């Protein structure tokens, strides 16, 4: 029988930090190999799980430890990678995804942590920073009739000093028609078009006499709205035209419809879609709650990954799942887990990310980073790197204060190598 003890997997090589070549550790060399990565991501789908999702009960199981809880780990399509049993369908797509298990957070309060995770900055008294979606659409051209930034089933952070054009278009309930994208009841298409023509004439006469730039911005907003009303791309919002089998695969829930709509939107050229889901603040009855979350999220995420992969869209669409922090390794007296910012995880796929790998690790109980700590701003810098955006670029606020797109941070290059 041949001896295989000398064989090292790529993951084992990354873990061999003491090994070096020309003074560089193996991990550093693998990280640098992603530095010349060509930007492939053109779209982002961000799943924001409000409340603080338990890392141990999702992406970073701790089998056999007192912190394990009620869920067992399951094998995935990526050799050597296990995730929680609440994701049986998604486990078959993990060869297309990567996990970061060593996010070193600093904020344990919901408001501050949400702000930090969605903007890369810490909140301050005098300035609101734009969310990552606004940063993306500020830097990249909109090639669609649809709004470049859309948030579903919840509000996204405001664009702040990046301006009105970088605000998210809000979809309250995926699948329901937006009454503002059609003429009011009783107003025919012909009659509505005539009213718009008259409005354009009145506005132009006013513009000819005034030089206020705000009037030009108002006219631009009107033109954008009219173009959206008349765009064939609006069909992306119309889930009633989707086959029943497809909707059944994703799950006929707000989250399932949101994931399906996100897929349809990026196919129509939308740059950034944020799908929101709450209910992760599980101070009590954590395990029934997470089981219910799994039943809703698992088919939607698995179907999204499968469809994007089969169509080739995953190569240019980055999929990310984030929450403001993790949950305590210790299970409290209410069978729940409390806030835990010291270490938590995130799911990433597509847009040039090499699937089937784990970046970093937590300690044996999931309490602290054990290997390759990743800062919150590093995630933002990674997203920018994937999209060809200079995360260190400065923009000027209306008060002429220079602000970087990302608050420090460096891309996690191992994701691309």
SVG drawing of the C-alpha trace seen along z (x, -y; Angstrom):
<svg xmlns="http://www.w3.org/2000/svg" viewBox="-61 -84 76 86">
<polyline fill="none" stroke="black" stroke-width="0.4" points="0.0,0.0 1.4,-3.4 2.1,-5.8 0.1,-9.0 1.3,-10.7 3.5,-13.1 0.7,-14.5 -0.6,-17.9 -3.9,-19.4 -4.0,-23.1 -5.8,-23.8 -3.1,-22.1 -0.5,-24.1 -2.3,-27.3 -2.3,-26.2 1.4,-25.6 2.3,-29.2 5.8,-28.2 6.7,-27.0 8.3,-29.7 9.7,-30.3 12.2,-33.2 11.1,-34.6 7.3,-34.5 4.9,-32.2 2.9,-29.8 -0.3,-31.6 1.2,-34.9 2.2,-33.5 -1.2,-32.1 -2.8,-35.4 -0.5,-37.4 -1.4,-35.1 -4.9,-36.7 -3.4,-40.2 -3.4,-40.3 -7.0,-39.0 -9.0,-40.5 -12.2,-42.1 -15.0,-39.8 -17.9,-40.8 -20.5,-43.1 -23.4,-42.5 -23.8,-41.8 -26.6,-40.1 -26.3,-40.8 -28.4,-38.8 -28.6,-40.9 -29.8,-38.8 -30.7,-41.3 -30.4,-40.4 -27.1,-38.6 -27.1,-35.2 -25.5,-32.4 -22.2,-31.3 -22.0,-28.0 -25.5,-27.0 -24.8,-27.8 -21.3,-28.1 -19.0,-27.1 -20.3,-24.0 -18.4,-22.7 -19.2,-19.0 -18.5,-17.4 -17.9,-20.6 -20.1,-22.0 -21.0,-24.9 -22.3,-22.7 -26.0,-23.0 -28.7,-20.9 -27.5,-20.8 -25.1,-18.3 -22.6,-19.2 -23.1,-17.7 -20.7,-17.1 -20.9,-19.3 -20.0,-19.2 -16.7,-20.8 -14.4,-18.1 -13.5,-18.7 -16.0,-21.5 -19.0,-20.9 -21.9,-23.3 -25.0,-23.0 -27.6,-20.4 -30.2,-23.2 -28.8,-23.7 -29.0,-20.3 -29.8,-21.6 -27.2,-24.4 -24.6,-21.9 -24.7,-20.6 -23.6,-24.0 -20.6,-24.6 -18.1,-23.8 -19.2,-27.1 -18.9,-29.0 -16.4,-30.1 -16.7,-30.8 -14.9,-33.2 -14.9,-31.9 -12.7,-34.4 -14.4,-37.8 -13.1,-39.8 -15.9,-42.2 -15.8,-44.9 -19.5,-46.0 -22.0,-44.1 -24.9,-46.4 -27.4,-46.0 -27.3,-49.6 -23.6,-50.1 -22.9,-46.7 -25.4,-47.0 -23.8,-50.4 -20.3,-48.9 -21.1,-45.8 -23.0,-47.8 -20.8,-50.8 -17.3,-49.6 -17.3,-52.7 -18.2,-53.1 -21.0,-55.6 -20.1,-59.1 -22.0,-62.2 -21.6,-64.4 -21.6,-62.2 -23.6,-59.4 -21.7,-57.1 -23.2,-55.5 -23.9,-51.8 -21.8,-49.4 -24.6,-49.3 -24.4,-53.0 -20.6,-52.8 -20.9,-50.3 -23.5,-52.2 -21.6,-55.4 -18.4,-53.9 -19.9,-51.8 -22.0,-52.9 -25.7,-51.8 -26.3,-49.8 -30.0,-49.0 -33.3,-50.9 -33.9,-49.6 -32.5,-51.3 -28.9,-50.2 -29.5,-49.6 -32.6,-47.7 -33.5,-46.6 -36.1,-44.0 -38.2,-43.3 -36.4,-46.0 -34.6,-49.3 -31.0,-49.6 -28.6,-52.3 -28.9,-55.7 -26.5,-57.0 -25.6,-60.1 -23.0,-62.3 -22.9,-60.1 -26.2,-61.6 -29.7,-60.8 -28.7,-58.7 -27.1,-56.2 -30.1,-55.6 -31.7,-52.2 -35.1,-51.6 -37.3,-50.0 -39.4,-46.9 -41.6,-46.2 -42.9,-42.8 -41.4,-40.8 -44.0,-39.9 -46.4,-42.7 -46.8,-45.5 -45.5,-48.9 -48.4,-51.4 -46.0,-54.2 -44.8,-52.4 -48.1,-52.8 -50.6,-55.6 -53.4,-55.9 -56.6,-53.9 -58.8,-55.7 -55.9,-57.4 -55.3,-55.7 -51.9,-55.3 -52.7,-57.9 -54.0,-60.4 -51.1,-59.8 -48.6,-60.3 -50.2,-63.6 -49.9,-64.8 -46.2,-63.9 -45.7,-65.8 -47.3,-68.9 -45.3,-68.6 -42.1,-68.4 -43.0,-71.6 -43.9,-73.5 -40.7,-72.4 -38.6,-73.4 -40.1,-76.9 -39.2,-77.2 -35.7,-75.9 -35.1,-78.4 -35.7,-81.3 -33.8,-79.8 -30.3,-78.4 -30.8,-76.5 -29.1,-73.1 -31.8,-71.5 -34.3,-72.1 -32.1,-70.1 -31.9,-67.3 -35.6,-67.2 -36.1,-66.9 -33.5,-64.1 -35.5,-62.3 -38.7,-62.7 -37.1,-61.4 -35.6,-58.4 -39.0,-57.6 -40.7,-57.8 -38.1,-55.6 -38.6,-53.0 -42.3,-53.0 -41.9,-52.3 -39.1,-49.8 -39.6,-46.2 -37.1,-45.3 -39.9,-45.9 -40.9,-42.3 -38.1,-41.3 -40.4,-42.4 -43.4,-40.3 -43.1,-37.0 -46.6,-36.0 -45.0,-35.2 -42.6,-32.7 -43.6,-29.1 -45.0,-27.5 -42.2,-24.9 -39.6,-27.6 -41.3,-29.4 -41.8,-26.1 -38.0,-25.4 -37.1,-28.7 -40.0,-28.6 -43.2,-30.6 -42.1,-32.8 -40.9,-36.4 -37.3,-35.3 -37.7,-32.8 -39.5,-35.3 -36.8,-37.9 -34.0,-35.5 -35.8,-34.7 -36.4,-38.4 -32.7,-39.2 -31.7,-36.6 -34.1,-38.2 -32.9,-41.7 -29.2,-41.0 -30.1,-39.2 -31.6,-42.6 -28.4,-44.4 -29.1,-45.7 -25.7,-46.3 -26.6,-45.7 -29.6,-43.9 -30.0,-43.6 -32.4,-41.0 -33.3,-41.6 -34.5,-39.0 -34.9,-39.6 -35.5,-37.4 -32.0,-36.3 -31.8,-37.9 -32.3,-34.5 -31.8,-35.2 -34.3,-32.5 -35.4,-29.3 -32.5,-29.6 -32.7,-26.2 -36.3,-26.1 -35.8,-29.6 -32.7,-28.6 -34.4,-25.4 -37.3,-27.5 -34.8,-29.9 -33.1,-27.0 -36.4,-25.7 -37.0,-29.1 -33.4,-30.0 -32.0,-26.6 -34.1,-26.1 -33.9,-29.7 -30.1,-29.9 -29.5,-26.5 -31.8,-27.3 -30.2,-30.7 -26.7,-29.2 -27.7,-26.4 -29.5,-28.8 -26.7,-31.4 -24.1,-28.6 -26.0,-26.9 -26.6,-30.2 -23.0,-31.4 -24.2,-34.5 -22.3,-33.3 -19.0,-34.2 -20.0,-37.8 -22.4,-38.0 -21.1,-38.0 -23.4,-36.5 -22.8,-37.5 -24.6,-36.7 -23.9,-38.9 -25.2,-39.7 -24.1,-42.2 -22.4,-39.7 -22.6,-36.1 -24.1,-34.5 -22.5,-33.4 -20.9,-30.0 -22.5,-29.5 -26.1,-28.5 -28.0,-30.6 -30.7,-29.6 -33.4,-30.4 -32.0,-27.9 -30.8,-30.9 -27.5,-32.5 -26.7,-36.2 -24.8,-38.8 -21.2,-37.8 -19.0,-40.1 -15.6,-38.6 -15.7,-36.2 -18.4,-35.2 -18.7,-34.0 -20.0,-35.0 -20.9,-33.2 -19.5,-34.4 -19.7,-33.1 -19.3,-34.1 -17.8,-37.2 -14.3,-35.6 -14.3,-34.0 -12.8,-30.5 -15.4,-28.1 -14.8,-25.2 -12.6,-26.9 -12.6,-28.3 -10.7,-31.4 -9.6,-31.6 -11.0,-29.7 -12.4,-30.3 -11.1,-28.5 -12.4,-25.1 -15.5,-26.6 -16.2,-29.3 -15.4,-32.1 -12.4,-33.9 -10.5,-34.0 -7.9,-31.2 -6.4,-31.7 -6.3,-34.6 -8.5,-37.2 -10.5,-39.2 -11.6,-42.7 -15.1,-44.0 -13.6,-46.6 -11.6,-43.8 -15.0,-42.4 -15.9,-45.7 -12.4,-46.0 -12.8,-42.5 -16.1,-43.3 -14.6,-46.5 -11.6,-44.5 -13.8,-41.9 -15.7,-44.7 -12.6,-46.7 -13.3,-49.5 -10.4,-51.3 -11.5,-50.9 -9.0,-53.6 -10.4,-56.2 -11.5,-59.4 -14.8,-61.2 -15.6,-64.7 -18.6,-65.4 -20.8,-68.5 -18.8,-70.1 -15.5,-69.4 -14.4,-66.7 -12.5,-63.8 -13.8,-60.4 -12.5,-57.0 -15.0,-54.6 -13.9,-52.0 -12.6,-52.7 -9.2,-51.2 -9.2,-47.4 -7.5,-45.2 -9.0,-42.6 -8.9,-39.0 -6.9,-37.9 -7.0,-34.2 -10.6,-34.2 -9.4,-34.7 -6.5,-32.4"/>
</svg>
